Amino acid sequence: MLNWYGDRAGDAATSAMFTGAFNVDPKILGPMSKHGPAMRFILLERPPTAEITQAQANNPSDPMFSYGAILGKAQFTQEEGHDEDGKKTKKWVPIPHFEIEKWFLGEELERKNG
């Protein structure tokens, strides 16, 4: 599927827009980064990776990237934590007493698994 999406982005005649919620796979980033007639835009959840930054530096007219602050997180502050396998990792630190964090916690605790 990633190849198919990458091919569609590479073949775009007018525009190609993509939301990279977690990251942008190279099979999509490559075609999105090539020079062509289409305007190419990628909306990111987090600051761009080194690969994304390099793709934009290699072709400054294409593509365009945008990312913003993570809702409810303080200036991308992270602290030590553990992932699902127990390995050390960085975790986002919530803003204390932030109303949307309270709402999210309530929603998450009430939501059924699966």
HUBELWO-V553836 format. One record per helix or strand of 3 or more residues. SS is the DSSP state (A for helix, B for strand). FROM is the first residue (numbers start at 0). LEN is the number of residues. If there is no record, write none. Layout:
ss;from;len
SS;FROM;LEN
SS;FROM;LEN
This chain:
ss;from;len
A;1;10
B;14;6
A;25;8
B;38;6
A;49;9
B;63;4
B;72;10
B;87;7
A;98;12
